Amino acid sequence: MKSLKRKSLTALATAFAVSTLLAGCGNNDNSGANGNANSSGANAATKETNEAKDNAANNSSTNEAAASNGSDASKLEPYTIKWFVPGAAAQKDQEMVNEEVSNYLKDKINASFDLEVIDWGSWDDKMNLKFASSEPFDLLYTANWNGFTTKISQGNIIDMTDLIDQYAQEAKGVIEPALLEGSKVNGKNFGMPTNKEMATQWGIMLRKDLVDKYKIDITTIKTLEDLEPYYDMIEENEPGVTPFYLNKDISLLNVWNSNHFDHYDGAAGTLPLGQSDFKLINGLETPEAKAGYDLIHKWYQKGYVNKDAATLQDLSGGLKAGKAFAYPEQLKPGKDAEVSTQTGVKWVQVELTQPIIGTGDTQGAMTSISRTSKDPARAMMFLNLLYTDKYLVNLIAFGIEGKHFKKAGENTIDFADGITAQTSGYNLNQPWLFGNQFNDYLWTNEDPQKWQKFKDFNKAAKNDALLGFVFDPTNVKTETAAIANVGKEFNSGLNTGTLDPNVYLPKYIDKLKATGIDKVIVEEQKQLDAWRAAKGQ
């Protein structure tokens, strides 16, 4: 779920998790795997990047005349746009929706459509294999916390800057300028950001029926520790309900770290909040990190956390089945209504951090073009439609009217007759993946002022001190890959409280040092200092 999407650990959590993931989007999900493209993929990219660029140039020139004439479909050869996105599960009616989109695109850009949803738990491994084998496809979801800069450095996604200017001027005109600018790397766009909320805010989701049953005043919940009496109550009185439900990629630390560390989305270093000298450190070695791990371990020992948290891939099944009282979530206005629609269970949200806009937030949900695309120009024509065509974006986001949803008003929808969140054949419910969210329909349980509140949320958020700084791992690729591998060994166990931090945190730190984390932090600091100097800081 980008919120029930999986955004995994936030930028702050990166400090603890020290893998190259981070916070991201503004909606989060909770299922997924983190990681970077593997070495074989890097080799394949290095070998074939020039050829791919030549193919892209040839195809772009082939379509140039059509593009300059409004993408006249009659002047374009038939083409199938292949797109991979992560999700809780493949959708039973995906082919039906793909066919409907294909029919619509034929007269627009003479293209067929093939969207494939890969479950979060196997997302990284499957995408790594696709790049390693040079499988032809056009589009993929990318994010700063999901190896975005690694995909760039390995040549697996292409520079889209000129393509945007040539084929997507309309889309460029509707995307929030701060998103388009903030998502650049070295002045170039390697992904088109979803037009949506920009800030990161973490908190807790609580099951509304249990909040009502026990008359819980959520306005009194200001810290994680404030939840403990309610967890005791649930554990004692609600058999079969887990007080604090987690999977292997989302943790109490998502919230904890946001209140103790800067939102810098780096590969290894972090900044404690309030630090004025901008000196990066290994956040795992701080008392604040240790305290966070101690708290989640205490919760695990007390039975607040599900015993399978360290191996559980996807939260959504447990949430839909009523197994959870609470879980951590990346929040935004109306997140509780979104999750209620997705799970068929009503939730309320409790904000526990301040909204902050960091570099990771502008890169938290993007669509990139693969180096293996046979027609990048056509892919960009499609993206231009995705951001500007209201019918198209809602068809992909919510399915077919009358089959999966019905109109309840001009811009509001409900499930089609006889269909629920649990029985729908197309309930991907991850609209943050697709184009321009401000064109999305609203579910009947959502606030009619949701999109205005998104804009207000963006305006009220504070900019992170390092907004715009992007670390280039090229000089320490070996070390960052090794750090990510060490993270896979320790993160799930420590982040869910399954492992005792008194025993395993020192082992984690030692292994990271052996793999070169200090060298990476030195490189990050060098680039950060140069970036600040260029800005006159």
N, C-alpha and C positions, 0 to 999 in steps of 0.2 A: 504494500500500500504506500505509494509515495506518501505516505501516510497510509496506510495500508499499502504503500508502495514500497519500496525499501530503500531507504536512503541510508541505511546503515549508519555508522557512527558519524557524528558531525565533525566539522572541522576541528572542534575542540577535541572530540573523541579521537581525532587523528593523533593528537598529542599522546594519548594513552595507547591507542591501538597501533600507532606508528606504522600502519600500513598505508599505502597511498590511496586511501579512500577518504571521504569526508562528507561533510554535511551536505547538503544540497539542496534541494529544490524547494522547498517550501511546501512539500506535501510529502509525505513519506510513506514509505512502505516498510514493510517489515519482512521481507523475505529476501534472501539473496546472498550472493557470494561476492567477495571482493577479490580483486587481483589485477595483475597486469598481463599484457599479452606475453606469451611465452617466447623463448628464444628462437624456436623454429619459425614462429610467425614473424619475428624480427628479421630473420635471415631471408625469409620469402619476400618480405616487404622490401628489404634492401636490394634484392636481386631483380625485382620486377617493378619497382616504383617508376623508373624512367619509361618503361614500356607502357605502364598504366597511364602515365601523364600524356604520352603520345596518343594513345587511344582516346583519352578524354578530349584532347585538343581536336582530334579528327572528328569525333562525334559532335562536339560543340559547334565546330564550323559547319557540319552538315545541317545542323538545326538552326543556325544563326538566322537565316532568312525567315524561317517560320516564326522564330521568336520575335523578330523585329516587326512582324506583321500580326502581333497579337496571338502568337502561338497557333496559327492556322493549322488545325488538325489535318487538313487535306494535304499539307506539304510535309507531313512527318511520317516516317516509317512506323509500323506497329512496334510496340515495345512493352515489355512487362516490368513494372517497378516492383522490386523485391525489397521488403523492409522487415528488419528484425527488431522487436522490442521485448523487454522483460515484463513479466506479470506473475500473478499468483498461480495461474494455470492456463493452459490452452483453452480456447473457447469452443464449445461444441458446434456453434453456428458460424465459426470463422469463415469457412469457405462460402457460405451464403452471403455474408457481409462483403467479402472480397469480390464476389461476382457483381453485387449491386454497385460497389464502388467502380469496378471495371466498366460497367455499362455507362456510368455517369462520366467517366474520364475519356471514353472513346471520342466523344464529340468535342472535348476540351483540348486534349493533347494526344489523342490517338494512342492511349496507353491502357494496358490492363494492370491490375493491382493484386499484389500477393503479400499480405501482412501475416507474419508468423510470430506468435507469442511464445517465448521461451521462459520456463519457470525460473524464478530468481535464483533458486539453489544451484542450477546448472548453467546460469547465464554466462559467467566468465569463462568456464571451461569450453562451452560450445562455441562461443565467439572466438576464443583463441584458436580453436581447431579450424574454424572457417577461414581465418586469416592465414593460418599455417598452410592450409591446402589451397589457398588462393581461390576459394569458392566465389563465383560471380554473384554479387548482390549490390544493391544500390545504397540503401539507407540503414542506419542503426541508431539506437539510443546511445547517447554519450553523456558523461557527467564528470566533473572534476574529481569526485570521490571514487570514480570507477575507471581509473587508469586513462583519463582523457589525454594528459600530456604525454604519457607513455605511448599511446596510440599515434600521437603526432610524431614523436621522436623516432618511432619505428616505421613511419611512413604508411601506416595502415588507414589513415583518413586523410583526405586531401584538403588543401587550401580552397575555401569556397568564396573568398572575397570577390574575385572578379565575376564568378558565376552569379553571385547575389546581385551585383551591380548590373549585370547583363540581362538576367532572366527573372529577377524577383524584386524589382523596384517597388511594386505595390506592397509586397510583404514587408520590405524594409521600411516603408512609410508607416506601418501600423505597430511595429515592434517598439517597445519602450527603448529610447536611445541608450539609456544607462545599461540595459541588458545587452544590447548588441555590442556596445563599446566594452563593457566589463567582461564579456565572454571572449574577447580577443586574446590571442597569444602572440606576442611579438608583433602586434599591430595587424594580425591577420585573423579572419574568422574561419575556424575549423569546425564550427558547429553553429546552427541557427537555434537560439534559445527559445523555449516556449514562452510566449507572452503571457505573463501571469504575475503573481506576487513575487517579490524579490527577497524579502527578509527571511531569516531563520529565527524561529521561536520554538522552544521545546517545552513540553509539559506532559501531562498525564491524561489519558482517556479513562473515564469511569462508566461502568454500566449504569444507565439511568434508572432501571427498575430497582436495583439494589440501593442506589443513592436515595431514591424515594422511600423504599421500604424501611431503611434505617435512619431516615430523616437527617442525612448528612448535609451539613452546610458547607458547600464547596468554597464559599468565599473565605472561610477560615484556613484553607489549605494554602500555605505560602512556601513551604519547603518540602523536600522529600520526606524528612523525618516526621512531618505532620501527618503523613499517611499511615504510620505504623499502628495507631489505635484502631483504625478502620480495617487494616489487614488482619489484626487479631480477631476482630469481630466476624469478618468473613470466614476466616479459618475455623472458628468455633461453631458458626451457625449455618454455613453453606457448604455442605459436603459436595465434592465434585467441582467446586469453583476455586480456581487458583487466584490468590490475592493479587499477585504481580506476575503477569504472563509475559514471557520473553521467548525469543528464538536466538539462534547463535549469532545474529548480526545486529540486534538492537538491545540496548541495555539502559539501566539506570544512569550509566555514565554519559549517555547522550545529554541528559539533563544536567547532571553534576558538572561536567566539563564546561558547559556553557556559562556556568556561574563562576568559574575559576580560571579559565584560560581564554586568550584572544581567539578570534575566529580565523586565524591564519590557516590556510589549507595546505600545509607543506608535506613533504615526504618524511621528515624525521624530526625537525625542530618545532618548537612552539614558544609562545610568549605568555607568561602569566599575566592576568588582567592587572592593569594599573602600572605596568612596567613602562618607564619612560625612556630607557636607553636602547630599546629595540634589539636586545641581545637574545638570540634564539638559544634555547636549552632543550635538553631531553626531558620532556614533561614527565616521563615515567619515574624519574628520580626525585620528584618533588613530594613534599608532605601532602599537598593537595591531592595528587594522584593516589597516593597510598590510602588516604582517607576515603576516597571514592570506592576503591576496591574493597576496603574493609567493610564499608556499609553494604554493598551488594552481597558480599560473602556472609555477613550477618543475616541478611534477609533470606539468603538461600538456606542457611543452617536452621532458621526458625520456621522453614516450610512455606515462606511467602512465595517462592519462585518454583515453577514447574521443574521437576527433576530432569526432564529431557531437554531443557533449554539450550544446553551447549551443542546439541546435535539437531535440534528442530530447525527445519529449513524455512517453514512458512507459518506465520501467525494466523492467517486468515481462516483456516479450517477450525482452529480452536475458538476464535472469536465468534464465528458463525454458529458454533455448537454450544455457545454459552459457557465455555470453560473458564473464562477470564472475568475477573472483577475490574482489573486495571492493567494498563500497559503504557509504556512511554511512546510518545508520538511527536512528530514535528508538526507544529500547529500553524494555523492561519485562520482568518475569519471564516466560520462555517465549516471547519474541518470535522466537527462532530456530526453534522448533518450528512456530510459526504460518506463518512465511515458507517453511519447508520444505514444509509442506502445500500452500501456495498455489502454489509454483513447481514442485514435483516434484523439487527439488534440495535436498540437505541443507546446512544452514548452521549456523555457530556464531557466537555474539555476543561482542563484546569491549567492555565498558563503559569509556568514556574521560571521562565527566563524572559529577558527583554528582547524585543526584535532587533536584530542586527543584520546589516547588509555587508557581507564579505565577498571576496572574489569567488569563493565557492558557491555563493548563492546565485551569482550571475551565470555560473557555469553548471548549475545544479540539474538542469533538464534541457538537453539539446538534441538535435538531430544532425548527424554528420553523414557525409557521403564517403562510401568505402573506396579504397584505391582499386578495388576489383569491379567497380561499376563500369558497364559497357557504354553508358550514355549519361554522364554527369549533368549535361545540359537538360535532359528530360527530367532527371530527378529534381533539378532545381525548379523547373516549370511546375512540377507537382507541388513542391513546397510552397511556391508562390500562391497556388490555389488553396493549399491547406490553411494558410494564414488569412486569406481574404474571402473565401467562399464558405458561407455559414452552413449551407446544406452539407457540404463535403465533410467539414470537421465534425459535425454532429453525427453524421452517418458512421464515421470511423470510431468516434468516441462512445456512442450509445447504441448503435445498431440500427435496425430497420423499423421505421414507424409502422405500427400495427402488429408487428411481430415481436419486437422486444420492448418497445415503449409506445405510449400514446400521448398525444398532445393534451395538456390540461389548460392551456392558455397559449398566447402567442409565443412565449419564450419559456414555458414551464412544461415539464413532462412527468409522467408516472409510468410504472410498469404496465405493459399491455394487459388486457383482461385475462385473468387466469394465470398470470405470471408473477413470481416473486423474485427477490434477490437470490434465493436458493435454487430456484428452478429455471431461471432464465438461461437460454442457450448463448447469450452474449451479454455478460455483465462484467466486462473488463474494468469499467469504472476507474480508469486512470486518465482522465482528460488532461492532466498536466503533461502528458506525453505529446500532445498533439497541437501544434500550431498556436492559434490565438485563443486562449481560454475566454476572453471577453466576448467571443461569439458563441460560447457554449450555452445550451439550454440549462435551466435550473430544475432540479427535482422539486416536487411540490412541497417537500419538507424543508427546503432551503430558503434562506432569507432573500426576499426579492431585491434587497439592496446589496447583495453579496459582492457584485463587481465594483460598486462604489466603495464598499468597505475594503476591498483589495487595494484600491488606489489609495485610500486613507491609510491603510496599514503600511504601504510602501513609503508614503510621505512621513509617517511618524517614526519609522525605523531610523536608527543611527548608523552611519557609515563606519565600518571597521577601519582602524588606523592603517591597515595594509590593503585596503580595497584597491584592486588593480594590479597587485604584485602576483606574478605567476612564476613559480620555480621551474627552471629548465633542468631536468635530470640527466641530460646527455653526458656530462662529464663524470657522472657517478652511477651509470646505468646498472653496472654489476652490483654495486652495493645496495641500491634501492630495490632491485629484484630480490636480493638476499634478505633484506629487511622485511619485504612482503611475505616471503616464505616463513620467516621466523614468526611473524604475526599470525599466520595460519596455525601455527603450533600452539600458541598461547592465548590468542585473543578470545576465542569463544569460551574457553574455560574460565578465564579471569573476568571477562565482562559479564558473565551470567552468575558469578559468585560460586560456581561449581568448584573452582580451585582455590586453595588457601593462599592469599597474597603474601603471607609471611614466608611461605615456602617457595612459591612459583614466581612471584614478581622479581626477586633477586636473580633467579635463573633466566628469566626473560631479559632483564637488563644486561646480564653477562653475555648472553647469546647475541644480543643486538650489538654490543660493543665489539664482539669477535667478528661480526659481519661488516663492520665499518660504519656504524651509525654516526660516530663522531666526525668522520670524514665527510659524510653527507651534510651534517649540520654546518660544518665549516664552509662547504660550497654554497649552501643556502644563505648563510650569513654574508658571504662575499657578494652574491647576487642581490640580496636585500639592501646592502649598503650602497651598491651601485645604483639601484633603483631609487633609493631615497635621495642620493646625491643628484641624480638627474632631475628629480622633482624639486630640488633646492631645499631639502629638509635637513 
